[in-house]
Amino acid sequence: MKDTLAQSDGGRSALRLERRLAHPPEKVWRALTEPAQLVHWFPSEVQVELAVGGRMGFVFPGREAPDMDGVVTELDPPHVFAFTWGEDELRWELRPEGEGCVLTLTHTFGDRFGAASFASGWHACITGLAALLGDEEVVHDDIAELHERYVEAFGLAEGTVETTEDGGWRLRFERQLVRPAETAWRALTGPAADTAAEPTAGAPVPSGFRTDAVPAGPITEARPPRVLTYDWERGGHPAGTVRWELTKGTGHGARLILTQTGPAAAQAERTEAQKAWRHHIGRLAAELLRMST
């Protein structure tokens, strides 16, 4: 099993998954290209004209018409099947090995922080493909824990730092979560929170939104369950802002974007904040694994 994430040409990301299958390429090829078999393990129903340039349609569960379109870009039976998937590109390659073959999937996409979602999703799909080929039941398990392992393996938990126009800095974390925004908000505000006790401007910041390394002033903006912003303090005075935002994600849940700004003079505080926020967000992710939607 070899799963890697790299940067492709044009700044896009390339996810590569490799699996050994105990079946010859010809058998696997049929499962990769025939809609009647794809429906059992692929994320959607597939409509395909099996020729280079052929049109494709992807119909997700509960829908009647295709949600996404695609085009066959490469076809070399029974070795290579490549096509566009919306704005993404998928390339399936089969290489004979002994009595079976090696399947390599390369998924090229623009949303780097969605990589753990894609990897865990394809991991589950290929597991389903192997079950189908072996005449076993295709089981769809919860892949939340697998998702979090990919976040760590691909280095997606690390924050980035950029210089702002005024010479200060902006610390930024972006992380795909495994639960929806409402569930993440509930974890951040605390289990006792209800509608009447939702955070509001001027109120103290709930502990889930702060860390000891970043002294918090009062809330400056709150839009449950999506946004919470406050000033952080240095020497008893506002030094910058902390902003939590829960936006639309890549299928597994909400996308968390946490930013903190600060002045150039606060380099030591920035270093400590980066460490603290990484740990804090990791704890949130672990808590969400234990929560249901």
Contacts in CASP RR format, 6 or more apart in sequence:
PFRMAT RR
TARGET T0000
AUTHOR 0000-0000-0000
METHOD contacts of the structure
MODEL  1
MKDTLAQSDGGRSALRLERRLAHPPEKVWRALTEPAQLVHWFPSEVQVEL
AVGGRMGFVFPGREAPDMDGVVTELDPPHVFAFTWGEDELRWELRPEGEG
CVLTLTHTFGDRFGAASFASGWHACITGLAALLGDEEVVHDDIAELHERY
VEAFGLAEGTVETTEDGGWRLRFERQLVRPAETAWRALTGPAADTAAEPT
AGAPVPSGFRTDAVPAGPITEARPPRVLTYDWERGGHPAGTVRWELTKGT
GHGARLILTQTGPAAAQAERTEAQKAWRHHIGRLAAELLRMST
1 18 0 8 1.000
1 19 0 8 1.000
2 16 0 8 1.000
2 17 0 8 1.000
2 18 0 8 1.000
3 15 0 8 1.000
3 16 0 8 1.000
3 17 0 8 1.000
3 18 0 8 1.000
3 119 0 8 1.000
3 123 0 8 1.000
3 150 0 8 1.000
3 153 0 8 1.000
4 15 0 8 1.000
4 16 0 8 1.000
5 13 0 8 1.000
5 14 0 8 1.000
5 15 0 8 1.000
5 16 0 8 1.000
5 115 0 8 1.000
5 119 0 8 1.000
5 154 0 8 1.000
6 13 0 8 1.000
6 14 0 8 1.000
6 16 0 8 1.000
7 13 0 8 1.000
7 14 0 8 1.000
8 14 0 8 1.000
8 108 0 8 1.000
11 110 0 8 1.000
12 108 0 8 1.000
12 109 0 8 1.000
12 110 0 8 1.000
13 108 0 8 1.000
13 109 0 8 1.000
13 110 0 8 1.000
13 111 0 8 1.000
13 112 0 8 1.000
13 115 0 8 1.000
14 106 0 8 1.000
14 107 0 8 1.000
14 108 0 8 1.000
15 105 0 8 1.000
15 106 0 8 1.000
15 107 0 8 1.000
15 108 0 8 1.000
15 109 0 8 1.000
15 115 0 8 1.000
15 118 0 8 1.000
15 119 0 8 1.000
15 122 0 8 1.000
16 104 0 8 1.000
16 105 0 8 1.000
16 106 0 8 1.000
16 107 0 8 1.000
17 104 0 8 1.000
17 105 0 8 1.000
17 107 0 8 1.000
17 119 0 8 1.000
17 122 0 8 1.000
17 123 0 8 1.000
17 126 0 8 1.000
18 102 0 8 1.000
18 103 0 8 1.000
18 104 0 8 1.000
18 105 0 8 1.000
19 102 0 8 1.000
19 103 0 8 1.000
19 126 0 8 1.000
19 130 0 8 1.000
20 97 0 8 1.000
20 100 0 8 1.000
20 101 0 8 1.000
20 102 0 8 1.000
20 103 0 8 1.000
21 28 0 8 1.000
21 100 0 8 1.000
21 101 0 8 1.000
21 102 0 8 1.000
21 103 0 8 1.000
21 129 0 8 1.000
21 130 0 8 1.000
21 133 0 8 1.000
22 99 0 8 1.000
22 100 0 8 1.000
22 133 0 8 1.000
22 134 0 8 1.000
23 100 0 8 1.000
23 101 0 8 1.000
23 133 0 8 1.000
23 134 0 8 1.000
24 96 0 8 1.000
24 99 0 8 1.000
24 100 0 8 1.000
24 101 0 8 1.000
25 78 0 8 1.000
25 79 0 8 1.000
25 94 0 8 1.000
25 95 0 8 1.000
25 96 0 8 1.000
25 100 0 8 1.000
25 101 0 8 1.000
26 78 0 8 1.000
27 133 0 8 1.000
28 78 0 8 1.000
28 94 0 8 1.000
28 101 0 8 1.000
28 103 0 8 1.000
28 129 0 8 1.000
28 133 0 8 1.000
29 77 0 8 1.000
29 78 0 8 1.000
29 81 0 8 1.000
29 94 0 8 1.000
30 37 0 8 1.000
31 37 0 8 1.000
31 38 0 8 1.000
31 41 0 8 1.000
31 129 0 8 1.000
31 132 0 8 1.000
31 133 0 8 1.000
32 38 0 8 1.000
32 81 0 8 1.000
32 92 0 8 1.000
32 94 0 8 1.000
32 129 0 8 1.000
33 48 0 8 1.000
33 50 0 8 1.000
33 77 0 8 1.000
33 81 0 8 1.000
35 45 0 8 1.000
35 46 0 8 1.000
35 47 0 8 1.000
35 48 0 8 1.000
37 132 0 8 1.000
38 45 0 8 1.000
38 46 0 8 1.000
39 45 0 8 1.000
39 46 0 8 1.000
40 128 0 8 1.000
40 132 0 8 1.000
40 138 0 8 1.000
41 125 0 8 1.000
41 126 0 8 1.000
41 128 0 8 1.000
41 129 0 8 1.000
41 131 0 8 1.000
41 132 0 8 1.000
41 138 0 8 1.000
42 125 0 8 1.000
43 58 0 8 1.000
43 60 0 8 1.000
43 121 0 8 1.000
43 125 0 8 1.000
44 58 0 8 1.000
44 59 0 8 1.000
44 60 0 8 1.000
44 61 0 8 1.000
44 67 0 8 1.000
44 68 0 8 1.000
45 58 0 8 1.000
45 59 0 8 1.000
45 60 0 8 1.000
46 56 0 8 1.000
46 57 0 8 1.000
46 58 0 8 1.000
46 59 0 8 1.000
47 55 0 8 1.000
47 56 0 8 1.000
47 57 0 8 1.000
47 58 0 8 1.000
47 59 0 8 1.000
47 66 0 8 1.000
48 54 0 8 1.000
48 55 0 8 1.000
48 56 0 8 1.000
48 57 0 8 1.000
48 72 0 8 1.000
48 83 0 8 1.000
49 55 0 8 1.000
49 56 0 8 1.000
49 72 0 8 1.000
50 72 0 8 1.000
50 75 0 8 1.000
51 72 0 8 1.000
51 75 0 8 1.000
52 72 0 8 1.000
52 73 0 8 1.000
52 74 0 8 1.000
52 75 0 8 1.000
53 71 0 8 1.000
53 72 0 8 1.000
53 73 0 8 1.000
54 71 0 8 1.000
54 72 0 8 1.000
55 69 0 8 1.000
55 70 0 8 1.000
55 71 0 8 1.000
56 69 0 8 1.000
56 70 0 8 1.000
56 71 0 8 1.000
56 72 0 8 1.000
56 83 0 8 1.000
56 84 0 8 1.000
57 66 0 8 1.000
57 68 0 8 1.000
57 69 0 8 1.000
57 70 0 8 1.000
58 66 0 8 1.000
58 67 0 8 1.000
58 68 0 8 1.000
58 69 0 8 1.000
58 70 0 8 1.000
58 85 0 8 1.000
58 86 0 8 1.000
59 65 0 8 1.000
59 66 0 8 1.000
59 67 0 8 1.000
60 67 0 8 1.000
68 85 0 8 1.000
68 86 0 8 1.000
69 86 0 8 1.000
70 83 0 8 1.000
70 84 0 8 1.000
70 85 0 8 1.000
70 86 0 8 1.000
71 83 0 8 1.000
71 84 0 8 1.000
72 81 0 8 1.000
72 82 0 8 1.000
72 83 0 8 1.000
73 82 0 8 1.000
73 83 0 8 1.000
73 84 0 8 1.000
73 89 0 8 1.000
74 80 0 8 1.000
74 81 0 8 1.000
74 82 0 8 1.000
74 83 0 8 1.000
74 91 0 8 1.000
75 81 0 8 1.000
75 82 0 8 1.000
78 94 0 8 1.000
79 93 0 8 1.000
79 94 0 8 1.000
79 95 0 8 1.000
80 91 0 8 1.000
80 92 0 8 1.000
80 93 0 8 1.000
80 94 0 8 1.000
81 91 0 8 1.000
81 92 0 8 1.000
82 89 0 8 1.000
82 90 0 8 1.000
82 91 0 8 1.000
82 92 0 8 1.000
83 89 0 8 1.000
83 90 0 8 1.000
84 90 0 8 1.000
87 109 0 8 1.000
87 110 0 8 1.000
88 107 0 8 1.000
88 108 0 8 1.000
88 109 0 8 1.000
88 110 0 8 1.000
89 106 0 8 1.000
89 107 0 8 1.000
89 108 0 8 1.000
89 109 0 8 1.000
90 105 0 8 1.000
90 106 0 8 1.000
90 107 0 8 1.000
90 108 0 8 1.000
91 105 0 8 1.000
91 106 0 8 1.000
91 108 0 8 1.000
92 103 0 8 1.000
92 104 0 8 1.000
92 105 0 8 1.000
93 103 0 8 1.000
93 104 0 8 1.000
93 105 0 8 1.000
93 106 0 8 1.000
94 101 0 8 1.000
94 102 0 8 1.000
94 103 0 8 1.000
95 101 0 8 1.000
95 102 0 8 1.000
95 104 0 8 1.000
103 126 0 8 1.000
103 129 0 8 1.000
105 122 0 8 1.000
105 126 0 8 1.000
107 118 0 8 1.000
107 122 0 8 1.000
109 115 0 8 1.000
109 118 0 8 1.000
111 250 0 8 1.000
112 156 0 8 1.000
113 156 0 8 1.000
113 174 0 8 1.000
113 175 0 8 1.000
113 176 0 8 1.000
113 255 0 8 1.000
114 156 0 8 1.000
114 176 0 8 1.000
114 249 0 8 1.000
114 250 0 8 1.000
115 150 0 8 1.000
115 154 0 8 1.000
115 156 0 8 1.000
116 147 0 8 1.000
116 148 0 8 1.000
116 150 0 8 1.000
116 151 0 8 1.000
116 154 0 8 1.000
116 156 0 8 1.000
116 176 0 8 1.000
117 147 0 8 1.000
117 176 0 8 1.000
117 249 0 8 1.000
117 250 0 8 1.000
117 251 0 8 1.000
117 252 0 8 1.000
118 250 0 8 1.000
119 147 0 8 1.000
119 150 0 8 1.000
119 154 0 8 1.000
120 143 0 8 1.000
120 146 0 8 1.000
120 147 0 8 1.000
120 150 0 8 1.000
120 252 0 8 1.000
121 143 0 8 1.000
123 143 0 8 1.000
123 146 0 8 1.000
124 140 0 8 1.000
124 141 0 8 1.000
124 143 0 8 1.000
124 146 0 8 1.000
128 138 0 8 1.000
128 139 0 8 1.000
131 137 0 8 1.000
131 138 0 8 1.000
131 139 0 8 1.000
132 138 0 8 1.000
143 252 0 8 1.000
144 178 0 8 1.000
144 179 0 8 1.000
144 252 0 8 1.000
144 288 0 8 1.000
144 289 0 8 1.000
145 289 0 8 1.000
147 176 0 8 1.000
147 178 0 8 1.000
147 252 0 8 1.000
148 178 0 8 1.000
148 285 0 8 1.000
148 286 0 8 1.000
148 289 0 8 1.000
150 156 0 8 1.000
151 157 0 8 1.000
151 175 0 8 1.000
151 176 0 8 1.000
151 285 0 8 1.000
156 175 0 8 1.000
156 176 0 8 1.000
157 173 0 8 1.000
157 175 0 8 1.000
157 278 0 8 1.000
157 281 0 8 1.000
157 282 0 8 1.000
158 278 0 8 1.000
159 171 0 8 1.000
159 172 0 8 1.000
159 173 0 8 1.000
159 274 0 8 1.000
159 277 0 8 1.000
159 278 0 8 1.000
160 171 0 8 1.000
160 172 0 8 1.000
160 173 0 8 1.000
161 169 0 8 1.000
161 170 0 8 1.000
161 171 0 8 1.000
161 172 0 8 1.000
161 270 0 8 1.000
161 274 0 8 1.000
162 169 0 8 1.000
162 170 0 8 1.000
162 172 0 8 1.000
163 169 0 8 1.000
163 170 0 8 1.000
164 170 0 8 1.000
164 261 0 8 1.000
164 262 0 8 1.000
167 264 0 8 1.000
168 261 0 8 1.000
168 262 0 8 1.000
168 263 0 8 1.000
168 264 0 8 1.000
169 261 0 8 1.000
169 262 0 8 1.000
169 263 0 8 1.000
169 264 0 8 1.000
169 266 0 8 1.000
169 267 0 8 1.000
169 270 0 8 1.000
170 259 0 8 1.000
170 260 0 8 1.000
170 261 0 8 1.000
170 262 0 8 1.000
171 259 0 8 1.000
171 260 0 8 1.000
171 261 0 8 1.000
171 270 0 8 1.000
171 273 0 8 1.000
171 274 0 8 1.000
171 277 0 8 1.000
172 257 0 8 1.000
172 258 0 8 1.000
172 259 0 8 1.000
173 256 0 8 1.000
173 257 0 8 1.000
173 258 0 8 1.000
173 259 0 8 1.000
173 277 0 8 1.000
173 278 0 8 1.000
173 281 0 8 1.000
174 255 0 8 1.000
174 256 0 8 1.000
174 257 0 8 1.000
174 258 0 8 1.000
175 255 0 8 1.000
175 256 0 8 1.000
175 281 0 8 1.000
175 285 0 8 1.000
176 249 0 8 1.000
176 250 0 8 1.000
176 252 0 8 1.000
176 253 0 8 1.000
176 255 0 8 1.000
176 256 0 8 1.000
177 184 0 8 1.000
177 246 0 8 1.000
177 249 0 8 1.000
177 252 0 8 1.000
177 253 0 8 1.000
177 254 0 8 1.000
177 255 0 8 1.000
177 256 0 8 1.000
177 284 0 8 1.000
177 285 0 8 1.000
177 288 0 8 1.000
178 252 0 8 1.000
178 253 0 8 1.000
178 285 0 8 1.000
178 288 0 8 1.000
178 289 0 8 1.000
179 187 0 8 1.000
179 253 0 8 1.000
179 254 0 8 1.000
179 288 0 8 1.000
179 291 0 8 1.000
179 293 0 8 1.000
180 253 0 8 1.000
180 254 0 8 1.000
180 293 0 8 1.000
181 225 0 8 1.000
181 226 0 8 1.000
181 246 0 8 1.000
181 247 0 8 1.000
181 253 0 8 1.000
181 254 0 8 1.000
182 225 0 8 1.000
182 293 0 8 1.000
183 288 0 8 1.000
183 291 0 8 1.000
183 292 0 8 1.000
183 293 0 8 1.000
184 225 0 8 1.000
184 246 0 8 1.000
184 254 0 8 1.000
184 256 0 8 1.000
184 284 0 8 1.000
184 288 0 8 1.000
185 224 0 8 1.000
185 225 0 8 1.000
185 226 0 8 1.000
185 246 0 8 1.000
186 193 0 8 1.000
186 225 0 8 1.000
186 291 0 8 1.000
187 208 0 8 1.000
187 284 0 8 1.000
187 287 0 8 1.000
187 288 0 8 1.000
187 291 0 8 1.000
188 206 0 8 1.000
188 208 0 8 1.000
188 209 0 8 1.000
188 228 0 8 1.000
188 244 0 8 1.000
188 284 0 8 1.000
189 197 0 8 1.000
189 198 0 8 1.000
189 199 0 8 1.000
189 206 0 8 1.000
189 208 0 8 1.000
189 209 0 8 1.000
189 224 0 8 1.000
190 206 0 8 1.000
190 207 0 8 1.000
190 208 0 8 1.000
193 206 0 8 1.000
198 222 0 8 1.000
198 224 0 8 1.000
199 205 0 8 1.000
199 206 0 8 1.000
199 209 0 8 1.000
199 219 0 8 1.000
199 222 0 8 1.000
199 224 0 8 1.000
199 228 0 8 1.000
200 219 0 8 1.000
200 222 0 8 1.000
201 218 0 8 1.000
201 219 0 8 1.000
201 220 0 8 1.000
201 221 0 8 1.000
201 222 0 8 1.000
202 218 0 8 1.000
202 219 0 8 1.000
202 220 0 8 1.000
203 218 0 8 1.000
203 219 0 8 1.000
203 222 0 8 1.000
204 216 0 8 1.000
204 217 0 8 1.000
204 218 0 8 1.000
204 219 0 8 1.000
205 216 0 8 1.000
205 217 0 8 1.000
205 218 0 8 1.000
205 219 0 8 1.000
205 228 0 8 1.000
205 230 0 8 1.000
208 280 0 8 1.000
208 284 0 8 1.000
209 216 0 8 1.000
209 228 0 8 1.000
209 230 0 8 1.000
209 242 0 8 1.000
209 244 0 8 1.000
210 216 0 8 1.000
210 230 0 8 1.000
210 242 0 8 1.000
211 273 0 8 1.000
211 276 0 8 1.000
211 277 0 8 1.000
211 279 0 8 1.000
211 280 0 8 1.000
212 276 0 8 1.000
213 269 0 8 1.000
213 272 0 8 1.000
213 273 0 8 1.000
213 275 0 8 1.000
213 276 0 8 1.000
214 232 0 8 1.000
214 242 0 8 1.000
214 260 0 8 1.000
214 269 0 8 1.000
214 273 0 8 1.000
214 276 0 8 1.000
214 277 0 8 1.000
215 232 0 8 1.000
215 233 0 8 1.000
215 234 0 8 1.000
215 236 0 8 1.000
216 230 0 8 1.000
216 231 0 8 1.000
216 232 0 8 1.000
216 233 0 8 1.000
216 242 0 8 1.000
217 230 0 8 1.000
217 231 0 8 1.000
217 232 0 8 1.000
217 233 0 8 1.000
217 238 0 8 1.000
218 230 0 8 1.000
218 231 0 8 1.000
219 228 0 8 1.000
219 229 0 8 1.000
219 230 0 8 1.000
220 229 0 8 1.000
220 230 0 8 1.000
220 231 0 8 1.000
220 241 0 8 1.000
221 227 0 8 1.000
221 228 0 8 1.000
221 229 0 8 1.000
222 228 0 8 1.000
222 229 0 8 1.000
225 246 0 8 1.000
226 245 0 8 1.000
226 246 0 8 1.000
226 247 0 8 1.000
227 243 0 8 1.000
227 244 0 8 1.000
227 245 0 8 1.000
227 246 0 8 1.000
228 243 0 8 1.000
228 244 0 8 1.000
229 241 0 8 1.000
229 242 0 8 1.000
229 243 0 8 1.000
229 244 0 8 1.000
230 241 0 8 1.000
230 242 0 8 1.000
231 238 0 8 1.000
231 239 0 8 1.000
231 240 0 8 1.000
231 241 0 8 1.000
231 242 0 8 1.000
232 238 0 8 1.000
232 239 0 8 1.000
232 240 0 8 1.000
232 241 0 8 1.000
232 242 0 8 1.000
232 260 0 8 1.000
233 239 0 8 1.000
234 263 0 8 1.000
234 266 0 8 1.000
234 269 0 8 1.000
239 262 0 8 1.000
239 263 0 8 1.000
239 266 0 8 1.000
239 269 0 8 1.000
240 260 0 8 1.000
240 261 0 8 1.000
240 262 0 8 1.000
240 263 0 8 1.000
241 259 0 8 1.000
241 260 0 8 1.000
241 261 0 8 1.000
242 258 0 8 1.000
242 259 0 8 1.000
242 260 0 8 1.000
243 257 0 8 1.000
243 258 0 8 1.000
243 259 0 8 1.000
243 260 0 8 1.000
244 256 0 8 1.000
244 257 0 8 1.000
244 258 0 8 1.000
245 256 0 8 1.000
245 257 0 8 1.000
245 258 0 8 1.000
245 259 0 8 1.000
246 254 0 8 1.000
246 255 0 8 1.000
246 256 0 8 1.000
246 257 0 8 1.000
247 254 0 8 1.000
247 255 0 8 1.000
247 257 0 8 1.000
248 254 0 8 1.000
248 255 0 8 1.000
249 255 0 8 1.000
256 281 0 8 1.000
256 284 0 8 1.000
258 277 0 8 1.000
258 281 0 8 1.000
260 270 0 8 1.000
260 273 0 8 1.000
260 277 0 8 1.000
262 269 0 8 1.000
262 270 0 8 1.000
END
